[in-house]
Amino acid sequence: MEFADGRFFCGMIRRPSHYMGLPNDWADDMLGGMIAEALGAGQGCDADDGVLDLVELAS
């Protein structure tokens, strides 16, 4: 897990080359997308429910 901008993110999705010990990061976009799809990131209980958006609009 990585923490940035007040939120936690999956490091294997954001920077897979770092966690896999690869020599460079040129494939991070492709690998991160594949890992996100395999994990189902953004679907089910991981999906944005809009509550934060409503709270931000109210303030």
C-alpha positions in Angstrom: 0.0 0.0 0.0 1.1 3.5 -0.8 -0.2 6.7 0.7 -0.5 9.9 -1.3 -2.8 12.9 -1.3 -4.7 11.6 1.7 -5.5 8.2 0.2 -4.1 4.7 0.1 -3.3 3.1 -3.3 -2.1 -0.4 -4.3 1.6 -0.1 -5.0 1.5 -3.1 -7.4 -1.0 -1.2 -9.6 0.8 2.2 -9.4 4.5 1.0 -9.6 4.7 -2.7 -10.3 8.4 -2.5 -11.5 9.4 -1.1 -8.1 7.8 -4.0 -6.2 8.8 -6.7 -8.7 12.5 -5.5 -8.6 12.6 -4.7 -12.4 15.5 -2.6 -13.6 13.3 0.2 -15.0 9.7 1.4 -15.1 8.9 1.5 -18.8 6.2 -1.2 -18.5 4.5 0.1 -15.4 1.4 1.3 -17.3 0.9 -2.0 -19.0 1.7 -4.2 -16.0 -0.3 -2.0 -13.6 -3.4 -2.2 -15.9 -3.1 -6.0 -16.0 -2.7 -6.3 -12.3 -5.6 -3.9 -11.7 -7.8 -6.0 -14.0 -6.8 -9.3 -12.3 -7.5 -7.8 -8.8 -10.8 -6.3 -9.9 -9.7 -2.8 -8.8 -12.4 -0.2 -9.0 -15.2 -2.8 -9.0 -17.4 -4.0 -6.1 -16.5 -2.7 -2.7 -13.4 -1.0 -4.1 -15.6 1.2 -6.4 -16.3 4.9 -5.8 -19.8 5.2 -4.4 -20.1 8.9 -4.9 -20.4 9.8 -1.2 -17.1 11.6 -1.2 -18.2 13.6 -4.2 -21.4 14.7 -2.4 -19.5 15.7 0.7 -17.1 17.7 -1.3 -19.9 19.5 -3.2 -21.6 20.3 0.1 -18.5 22.1 1.5 
